[in-house]
Amino acid sequence: MSKIKVLHVVRPAAGGMKNHLLDLVRLTDKTRYEVTVACPPGSQMWNDLVKLGINTLPISLVGELSPGKDYAAVRTLTKYLHKSETMILHAHSSKGALVGRLAAIIARTPVVIFTAHNSIFYEEWPRWKKKLFATVERFLARFTDRIITVSEALKQELIEQENIPAKQLTTIYNGIDTDKFSAQVDTLAIRKSLNIPELGPVIGTIARLAPQKGVSYFLKSASLLKEYQANFLVVGDGPLRQDLEQEAAELGLQNRVTFAGRRENIAEILAAIDIFVLPSVTEGLPLTILEAMAAGKPVVATRVGGIPEAIQEGKTGIVVPPKDPEALAVALAGLLGERERAVRMGINGQKFVQEKFEVAGMVNRTMELYQQLLEDKNLIHSKVNGQTNEDSKPQIDVEG
């Protein structure tokens, strides 16, 4: 039986998008699909894919627009799509979707999918840039069989701001391997490795240090909680790190906030955190809050994107307005003062994530979409010899 060839295209990515794609390709049904990922060589994602034994295709793709590199990436992808007879191109992020779909149009790739992981309309963009981006997206959407959104809120944004037909959009929630976050660890050792004092609760955030993550508001809220014997932790790196460290100093938080930089042992770090915070200005459906809940931690996050779809208000966490450090501080103070309530939220969140956001569900729904689109174009029988549609429906068992 010939395998159906799938090419994923992604820009340099870290954090949630990287973990999403790694889980998806790792758990894709390899008896039916032959998976290749096109991404920049030498990146952390590239290295992780190589470790997993996933086929990789080097492309010159960067995060920002770069006509020369983008053109070269389109040429590389077009040549590969022609030569490999790839059946499905699955692009991730707006930049990956731009070059990936242009190549798919030229190569006449049969099935084209785009997963939108976050809002494409970054708040700091000028009006003309948002309008141009929306126009380009509407054009490319005509050549896209399905756009996957990671939350209903993101789906609604694409309908309202880009006039994408609802029938072209499918929401598939992000999923995580919850077992990774349930192991017992030595939290005192973790605190010591991060230079966090042994006494006092830890309030932490894990995010790329970029404007859309709103870490500055987390620092401002920390400055309002100086009377509490709490420790504040920022895990992650990015273009704003130096500015944020300077802001922490100006707020008098030198001995209260730890900037831990980029870390790989996220499950262990979450075990050492007492309350998880995500103060984002814009989001799709962040994996970090799912991971925090899987680790049994109460979550305080902003009411943006798909966050309200992942947090049960008052039961698994608290949702506050974005850009409002006072509201964030009030929510944190409430949990610091009611330890039993915080623990109860953590237990509820752990159960909720296991029921609704397990990685197997995310992968199965993606495989079902592949199957549906191939069937709709009468492509399935040319690749699956003698196998009925019912027999070939994929199911993922992460325990197997």
MOVEN-V817595 format. One record per residue. PHI is phi as a letter, one per 20 degrees, with the letter a starting at -180 (999 if undefined). OMEGA is omega as a letter, one per 40 degrees, with the letter a starting at -180 (none if undefined). BURIAL is I if it has 16 or more other ideal C-beta (glycine too) atoms within 10 Angstrom, else O. Layout:
<<PHI & OMEGA & BURIAL> <PHI & OMEGA & BURIAL>>
This chain:
<<999 & i & O> <f & i & O> <e & i & O> <e & a & I> <e & a & I> <c & i & I> <d & i & I> <e & i & I> <c & a & I> <b & i & I> <f & i & I> <g & a & I> <c & i & I> <c & i & O> <m & a & I> <f & a & I> <f & i & I> <f & a & I> <f & i & I> <g & a & I> <f & i & I> <f & i & I> <f & a & I> <f & a & I> <f & i & I> <f & a & I> <d & i & I> <g & a & I> <f & a & I> <f & i & O> <f & a & O> <d & a & I> <c & i & I> <d & a & I> <d & i & I> <c & i & I> <d & i & I> <e & i & I> <b & a & I> <f & i & I> <f & i & O> <n & i & O> <f & i & I> <f & i & O> <f & i & I> <g & a & I> <f & i & O> <f & i & I> <f & i & I> <f & i & O> <f & i & O> <e & a & O> <m & i & O> <e & i & I> <f & a & O> <c & i & I> <c & a & I> <f & i & O> <c & a & I> <e & a & I> <d & i & I> <d & a & O> <f & a & O> <e & i & O> <f & i & O> <b & a & O> <g & a & O> <f & a & O> <f & i & I> <f & i & I> <f & i & O> <f & i & O> <f & i & I> <f & i & I> <f & i & O> <f & a & I> <f & a & I> <f & i & I> <f & a & O> <f & a & I> <f & i & I> <f & a & O> <f & a & O> <e & a & I> <l & i & O> <f & a & I> <e & a & I> <c & i & I> <d & a & I> <c & a & I> <e & a & I> <c & a & I> <m & a & I> <f & a & I> <f & i & I> <f & a & I> <f & i & I> <f & a & I> <f & a & I> <f & a & I> <f & i & I> <f & i & I> <f & a & I> <f & i & I> <f & a & I> <f & a & O> <e & a & I> <l & i & O> <f & a & I> <f & a & I> <c & a & I> <c & a & I> <c & i & I> <c & i & I> <e & i & I> <e & a & I> <e & a & I> <b & i & I> <f & i & I> <e & a & I> <e & i & I> <f & a & I> <g & a & O> <f & i & O> <f & i & O> <f & a & O> <g & a & O> <f & a & O> <f & i & O> <f & a & O> <f & i & O> <f & a & O> <f & i & I> <f & i & I> <f & i & O> <f & a & O> <f & i & I> <f & i & O> <f & a & O> <f & i & I> <f & i & I> <f & a & O> <d & a & O> <d & a & I> <f & i & I> <b & i & I> <d & i & I> <e & i & I> <d & a & I> <e & i & I> <b & i & I> <f & i & I> <f & i & I> <f & i & I> <g & a & I> <f & i & O> <f & a & I> <f & i & I> <f & a & O> <f & a & O> <e & a & I> <d & a & I> <l & i & O> <f & i & I> <f & a & O> <g & a & O> <f & i & O> <e & a & O> <d & i & I> <c & i & I> <e & i & I> <c & a & I> <f & i & I> <g & i & I> <c & i & I> <c & i & I> <e & a & I> <f & a & I> <f & a & O> <f & a & O> <d & a & I> <d & a & O> <f & i & O> <e & i & O> <c & i & O> <e & a & O> <f & i & I> <f & i & O> <f & i & O> <f & i & I> <g & a & I> <f & a & O> <f & i & O> <e & a & I> <m & i & O> <d & i & I> <g & a & O> <f & a & O> <e & i & O> <n & i & I> <f & i & I> <d & i & I> <d & a & I> <c & i & I> <c & i & I> <c & a & I> <a & i & I> <f & a & I> <e & a & I> <c & a & I> <g & a & I> <f & a & I> <e & i & I> <m & a & I> <f & i & I> <g & i & I> <f & i & I> <f & i & I> <f & i & I> <f & i & I> <f & i & I> <f & a & I> <f & i & I> <e & a & I> <d & a & I> <f & a & O> <f & i & O> <e & i & I> <e & a & O> <d & i & I> <d & a & I> <d & a & I> <c & i & I> <d & i & I> <d & a & I> <p & i & I> <c & a & I> <q & a & I> <f & a & O> <e & a & I> <g & a & I> <f & i & O> <f & a & O> <f & i & I> <f & i & I> <f & i & O> <f & i & I> <g & i & I> <f & i & O> <f & i & O> <e & i & I> <m & a & O> <d & a & I> <g & a & O> <e & a & O> <d & a & I> <d & i & I> <d & i & I> <e & a & I> <e & a & I> <m & a & O> <f & a & O> <c & i & O> <e & a & O> <e & a & O> <f & a & I> <f & i & I> <f & i & I> <f & i & I> <f & i & I> <f & a & I> <e & i & I> <e & i & I> <e & i & I> <c & i & I> <d & a & I> <c & i & I> <c & a & I> <e & a & I> <g & i & I> <e & i & I> <b & a & I> <b & i & I> <e & i & I> <b & a & I> <f & i & I> <f & a & I> <f & i & I> <f & i & I> <f & i & I> <f & i & I> <f & i & I> <f & i & I> <f & i & I> <e & i & I> <m & a & I> <d & i & I> <f & a & I> <c & i & I> <d & a & I> <b & a & I> <e & a & I> <e & i & I> <c & i & I> <l & a & I> <e & a & I> <g & i & I> <f & i & I> <e & a & I> <e & a & I> <d & i & I> <e & a & O> <g & i & O> <n & a & O> <d & i & O> <d & a & I> <r & a & I> <c & i & I> <d & a & I> <c & i & I> <f & i & O> <f & i & I> <l & a & I> <c & a & I> <f & i & I> <f & i & O> <f & i & I> <f & i & I> <f & i & I> <f & a & I> <f & a & I> <f & i & I> <f & i & I> <f & i & O> <f & i & I> <f & a & I> <e & a & O> <c & a & O> <g & a & O> <f & i & O> <f & i & O> <f & i & I> <f & i & O> <f & i & O> <f & i & I> <f & i & I> <f & i & O> <f & a & I> <f & i & I> <f & i & I> <f & a & O> <f & a & I> <f & i & I> <f & a & O> <e & a & O> <d & a & O> <c & i & I> <f & a & I> <f & a & I> <g & i & I> <f & i & I> <f & a & I> <f & i & I> <f & a & I> <f & i & I> <f & i & I> <f & i & I> <f & i & O> <f & i & I> <g & a & I> <g & a & I> <f & a & I> <f & i & I> <f & i & I> <f & a & O> <g & a & O> <d & i & O> <l & a & O> <d & a & I> <f & a & I> <f & i & O> <f & a & O> <d & a & I> <d & a & I> <f & i & O> <m & a & O> <d & a & O> <f & i & O> <g & a & O> <f & a & O> <f & a & O> <e & i & I> <f & a & O> <f & i & I> <c & a & O> <d & i & I> <c & a & O> <f & i & I> <e & a & O> <e & none & O>>
